[in-house]
Each structure stands twice: as structure tokens, then as C-alpha cells.
């Protein structure tokens, strides 16, 4: 089996360092596949395309079904973990998110080309301003510089970057208590008949590892 690794990175889920590829997603996949399956990693700028290959080689990714409408023919596992998207703001000017009206008139930092269905109606109505950047690191810099009032960021990536960067401390930022949205991350595999027969094994292992706290122990190394 090959994990289709996003070569541009998605910390802490997919990270390249020292010529190797690692991260939460790789560790989780190695834990959920049966012991007789060897996992390799293949970096690619468009890793979802690898899942469409029709061959005996099995490709896998950690995804949310909401992000991958075109992969409806893939083999999807049971949920592995929930991923929250939250509002981050300066601790000096904290922004909470109880209702959309809390964002009225604000400039909100977003990742370019990402969609945010939960708040998009307010962008469309001109009730708040969208400020796009190309990375979460830039969003955190914009917050620090006061260029945006708040930013919409996946909490896992935000916490990882704040924890590992010498430029920031967790005390610099306010994390809104209520998430903007939540998705369930699952493994999706290329549709190989031989692997379809083994999906029940994968799902059984996911349930067991989730219940006994193994996934939490993996995440604790990163978050």
C-alpha cells in the first residue's frame, strides 16, 4: 500500500523533513492497516489523483468526504478523528463565534481557494471582508500584525505551528470555543477489489484503536 502524500505538506498530518515523509496521517495509516500490509509513502503535488489509478497498487489518503466529492467511488473507512476549524484572533482583541453576527464588519483571514460554507453567506452579503493568504503561517503573521481581525484555521495545524515555531506562543492567540465547522477524517483507498474485501478488517482496527486511546497517544506527539 502507498500513502499518497501531499508534497506541499499539511502539518501536522503530512510533513517532509530530512528527506523523509511523516506525520499524523502516516502514523495513523500504519496503525489501522492489518499487520501483513506494508505502507510506503509517495509524495505528489496532486495526491488525490493517485487514488483514481486502476491498478493492483493500493493508494490511501486521510481525507474528509466533504472535501472530495469527486472521489465518491473510493473505499472510505469509518471515521478516524474529528477535525475542527476554529476562529483564531489576537489575545488582545479576542473574537468569539456564537453566531454569524459576531463576525459582522470584521476582516477574516482565509486560505486562498478554500471554501468555508458555514460563513460564506456573510462574505457574499458583504457583511465581513475576506482576506486570502497562501498558508496558515501567513495567517498567523497577519493576526500578529493586526492585518486581520481573526482567521479561520484548522485547529490541529494552528496548534502544531504555534507549538513548534519560535515566533509565537499559545498565549499570543485566542481560540474561539465554538468551532466554525467540524468534519470527520477518514481513510479513503483506491477502489481495488482485493482491498475492498479487507475493509472490514480496517474498520474493526479503527474502532478498537479509537476506543483504547491509541489514536489519542499518536496525536499527543504532535498537538
N, C-alpha and C positions, 0 to 999 in steps of 0.2 A: 504494500500500500504506500502511496505517496501523498504527503500533505502538500497541497497547493498553497505555497507560502507567498504572501503579498510582498514583493521585493521592495516596495517603498516603505513597508513597515506599518504596524498597527499596535503600538505599545499599549499595555504590556503583553498583548496576545501574540504578536508576531514581531520579533526583534532580531536584527542581524548585528553581530559583533564578532570581531576576530576571525572572520571567515566562516562562521557557523550561524545557523538559524535556530532560534529557540523562542520560548515564551509560553504563556499560559495555554494557548491553543494546542501547541505541540505536546506539552506535558499532559494535558487532558486527553488528547487522542491516544497517546501511548498507554494511558491508564484504562481506556474503555474498550480497546480492541482486544480480542482473545489473545492469549499468550503465544499462540503459534503464528501470529501475524507480525511481520517486521515492518516498521514505519520508517520511510525515508522522507526527505524534505526536498522540494524542488521550487526554487524562487521563480516568480514570474510576475511581470507588470500587470497582467490581467488574469489572475489565478482562477477566477470563476469559469473562464473559458476551458480550462483543463478538465473541468467536471463534465463537459459535454463530449469528450472524446469517447469514441466507440472502440474500445479495446479491452483486453483482459486486465490491463493495469487499472487498479482502483485508485481514484483520486478522492481526496477528502478536504473539507474546509469546515471551520466553525463559523456559522452564519445565523442570521435571523431570517425567517421566511419573508418578513415584510420588506427585506432588502433585496430579495432575489426572486421576483415574480417570474423571471424567465427560466428559473431552474425548477419548475414545478414537476418535472419528470425525474428529478434526483431522488435518491433514497434518503429520507430525513429520519434522524434519530429522535428519541424522546428528548425533552428539554434537559440541558446540562446545567445552565445557570441563568439567572435574570441579569439583564444589563440595564441600568437606569441612566437616563440622560437628565442632567440637572442644570439649574442656573448657577453660575459662579459669578461673584461680584467682589468688589473690594470690601474688606472688613470695616473700612471707614465709612462706606456707603452701601450697607447690605441691602440686597433685593430679595424679598421672599416671593413665592409664587403660589398664592392661594387661588386666585382667579386670573384670567387674562387681563383684567383691568389693572392688575398690579404692574403690568408692563406698559401701560398706556403712556405714550410720549417718550419712551426710552430708546436708546440706541443699543441694539442687541448684536453681539458678536456671534458669527456663524462660520461654519466651514464652507468654503466655496463649492457649489454644485451639490451640497447636501440638502435634502428636503426635511422639513420639520412640520408635519401635518397638524400637530396639536396647536401650533401658534401661527401657522401660515395665514389664516384668515385676517389676523391683525396686521401682518405685513401687507397683504393685499388691500386692506382698507386704509392704509396709511396711518394707522394708529401708533405704530412704532417703526423705527428705522432699522433695516438690516445692514450690518457691516460685515463683509466677507473677507476672510483670510484663507491661506492655504494650509494652515496647520494649527493644532491645539497650542503649540508653543507660542505662536504668534498671537493667538487669542489671549493667553495669559499675559503676554507682554503688553497688549493693548489695554487690558484691565489695569495692570500696574501703572501704566502711563496715563490712565484716565481717558483713553480714547473711546471707550465704550462703557456703558453703564453696567452691563452684565454680559455673560457669554453662555451659550448653550453647548455643553460638553458632556461626553460620556464620562461618568464618574470614575470608571476604572482607569481610563487614560489620564484624566486630570490628576487623580491621586498618585499615580505612578510618576508622572512628570514632576509634580510638586515635591514628592518624596526624594527623587533622585537628582534634581537639579540644584546646584549651589546658588542659583539666582533667586529661589523662592523658599518660603516656609509656609506650612499649612496655616499658620496664624495670619498670613497676609490676605487670605481669601475667606469669603463667606460662601458656604454651600447651602443652597436652599433646601429646606427639609422635604418639601413635596417634589417628586420628580416631574419633569415636563412630560416624559414618556418612559415606558418600560417595554422591553422586548425580551423574549426567551431565546437564548442562544442554543442552537442545536448543531450537531454534526450532519453535514449533507455529503453524500457519497455519489460518485458517478454510478449510473444505472447498469451495473454488471450483474447478470443473472446469478452467478456463483455467490456474489456478495449479498444479494437480496435474501438468499436462504439463511444468511448468518446474522441478519439484522436483529433477530430476537435475542441472540447472544449479547450483542452490543447494548441493547436496551435493558437487558437484565443486569449487566455490569454497571450501566449508568445509574440505575435505581439503587443498587447495592452501595456503590461508591458515594452517591449523594447522601444516602441515609446514614452511613457510618462516618461521615465527616471527612472523607479522603479528599474531596474536591475543595473543601474549605482549607485543608492543610496545604494543598497546591497553591491556592490563591494567597495564602498568608505569606508566601515567599516573595510576592510581588506587590501587594497592596497594604 
